[in-house]
Amino acid sequence: MSTKEKLILPTMGCGTWAWGNRLLWGYDESMDSQLQEVFNLCVSNGVTLFDTGDSYGTGKLNGQSEKLLGKFEREYSGVNKNNICLATKLAAYPWRLTPKSMVAAGKASAQRMGRVDLAQMHWSTANYFPWQEWQLLDGLADLYEQGLVKGVGLSNYGTQRLKKVYQKFSDRNIPITTLQVQYSLLSTYPVTDLGIKETCDELGIKLIAYSPLCLGILTGKYTDKSTYPKGLRGLLFKRLVPEARSLLNCLRAIAQYRNKTMSQVAINWCIAKGAIPIPGAKNIKQAQENIAAKNWQLDAGEVAELDRAAGAIDKPMVQNIFQTR
Ligand SMILES: NC(=O)c1ccc[n+]([C@@H]2O[C@H](COP(=O)([O-])OP(=O)(O)OC[C@H]3O[C@@H](n4cnc5c(N)ncnc54)[C@H](OP(=O)(O)O)[C@@H]3O)[C@@H](O)[C@H]2O)c1
């Protein structure tokens, strides 16, 4: 048994991919004060897990999302301060080749955030550069052993790969606290096809659902071409939104019946599945809406109806290219 301090994970968290990403999400520094309000509102309402990554922000904005999180945490003095969990993901960059490089990456993140509570391997290199992976995982384990992080987790791992890594960490007596995968009503693959939830339960690992709103589609606000965001997301939505029509109708009907919003139903569905959703919020209105997705429950019939609608989709959201089996 580990003697390390146990991490407190709430039923839902907040993602910060958009906080720092100019190209993909249109972030600019004028958003910082509203992002700080998002942070404060989340924490004061018990949403205390914040997920970021050392790759969130490039060029001049390198590490921006981590820097913002660190600043917001330092300046926050309200309730739940002690429950804040700062989680980051360390990228398996091709130039990170040794355990030491992973430890250095963890230290750099801690420098930007003030500390790292949960360090996660952002993706597995198993599909294209298998030997690198064990080096980086050793570094992740070192971070934990050296007391530089309170917990370690993985991201984009499938069942088979997860079991191998679990064995390796068990040999060093290091618990894996979390696994995050792309999981939403438009991306059920990791659970329905890979059986990742059962494996996580078996191994005592908490499942985190990333992109639980499928990048915004499940909010229902992207209805036709004229509403799509610019760039890559818009291209993806062109195919996905028409494909998701019947699912979105089902979500809308349940939301209306429940007097909730579609986002709230989509997030609550993840909670009903036993996962910790981390929807990204860019402003206070989105955060308020997302926070109200917790503390109530869809009933079994509603979950089954949503499952049926999700299962009927021919071509759901593409999986992350790094997702392993
Ligand atoms: N491990 C990985 O490889 C990985 C990959 C991706 C994401 N993640 C993590 O998961 C987090 C969340 O995923 P995500 O940001 O990709 O997708 P998401 O949570 O499914 O969607 C977030 C986007 O949806 C829109 N939105 C959120 N709440 C809304 C609301 N209540 N009403 C209307 N629009 C709303 C916002 O964009 P607009 O306002 O522009 O529509 C927001 O940026 C990330 O921040 C990151 O921490 C991890």
The ligand as a Gaussian input file, in Angstrom:
#p B3LYP/6-31G(d) Opt

LIG

0 1
 N       -6.257000      13.056000     -23.259000
 C       -6.443000      13.608000     -24.419000
 O       -5.821000      13.223000     -25.415000
 C       -7.459000      14.718000     -24.532000
 C       -7.925000      15.106000     -25.785000
 C       -8.887000      16.115000     -25.854000
 C       -9.360000      16.701000     -24.683000
 N       -8.879000      16.326000     -23.471000
 C       -9.326000      16.977000     -22.207000
 O      -10.737000      17.015000     -22.148000
 C      -11.175000      18.350000     -21.932000
 C      -12.522000      18.568000     -22.541000
 O      -12.564000      18.158000     -23.879000
 P      -12.725000      19.164000     -25.108000
 O      -12.454000      20.542000     -24.702000
 O      -11.951000      18.535000     -26.212000
 O      -14.231000      18.944000     -25.549000
 P      -15.652000      19.118000     -24.864000
 O      -15.527000      19.277000     -23.411000
 O      -16.457000      18.034000     -25.415000
 O      -16.125000      20.491000     -25.533000
 C      -15.649000      21.707000     -25.064000
 C      -16.164000      22.847000     -25.933000
 O      -17.580000      22.807000     -26.037000
 C      -18.108000      24.121000     -25.931000
 N      -18.909000      24.147000     -24.676000
 C      -18.567000      23.627000     -23.451000
 N      -19.578000      23.773000     -22.580000
 C      -20.568000      24.371000     -23.255000
 C      -21.863000      24.780000     -22.886000
 N      -22.360000      24.573000     -21.672000
 N      -22.649000      25.385000     -23.832000
 C      -22.182000      25.567000     -25.078000
 N      -20.960000      25.215000     -25.485000
 C      -20.150000      24.611000     -24.575000
 C      -16.909000      25.066000     -25.877000
 O      -16.483000      25.413000     -27.206000
 P      -17.229000      26.467000     -28.145000
 O      -17.796000      27.527000     -27.261000
 O      -16.168000      26.937000     -29.075000
 O      -18.258000      25.665000     -28.857000
 C      -15.856000      24.180000     -25.277000
 O      -14.554000      24.596000     -25.563000
 C      -10.058000      19.193000     -22.542000
 O      -10.106000      20.499000     -22.070000
 C       -8.845000      18.425000     -22.122000
 O       -8.531000      18.743000     -20.783000
 C       -7.946000      15.322000     -23.380000

